Amino acid sequence: MKKFIAKEFLWFLGSLVAALPLSLLFMALMDLVSGERYFSEKEKLLIVELFVFIYIANFTGIYLIRLVISAIKILARK
């Protein structure tokens, strides 16, 4: 049981770390991480909120894909 918990914890941390560059990449594709532009305070707040939303979506997506792959592996063994 300890091995399972440790493995899940590492996947959780890995998903948190992997979601950051994916979120930044997505924001860069939307051209919102450019340092040359001047945004108003409301636009900056919107960009931060959008980044947090994208980060949570990426984290959830990574972890769900991991769970689906684990389920397929378990079903394939039987």
LUMSE-949645 format. One record per residue (C-alpha): x, y, z. Coordinates in pm, whole numbers, plus 50000, padded with zeros to 5 digits. Each point is the difference from the previous one (the first is absolute). Layout:
XYZ ...
***
This chain:
500005000050000 502885023750077 501454994049655 496675008649837 499655032350200 503585010049921 499454993249630 496805020749993 501725028350186 502805000649743 497485000349716 498205028650172 503215020250029 501014991249645 496645011849871 500345032750190 503455006149850 499084989249646 496915022349992 502115031650039 501914998949669 496894988049817 498065029850137 502755024049902 500144984749653 496255003849960 500175036250115 502895006449758 497964985549714 497275024850090 502725027149998 499295010750359 503464995750154 501775026149791 501985024950206 499855027349735 496315007850029 498505022450262 496834986850157 497645018750226 499534987650356 496704983249911 501614982249706 502884988350221 497534986250253 498094982149722 503244984949869 500944987150347 496534985350048 500194983949658 503424985450085 498684985050325 497024985049816 502254985449728 502414986650264 497194982250185 498624986249672 503454987049899 500584984350340 496614983149991 500564987949645 503424985450076 498744982050308 496894986849822 502124986449715 502204982750260 496924984250163 498614988449664 503324984049906 500134982450338 496464987149953 500834986849653 503094982350136 497964983650276 497324988549755 502614987249755 501604977550264 496824979850055 
***
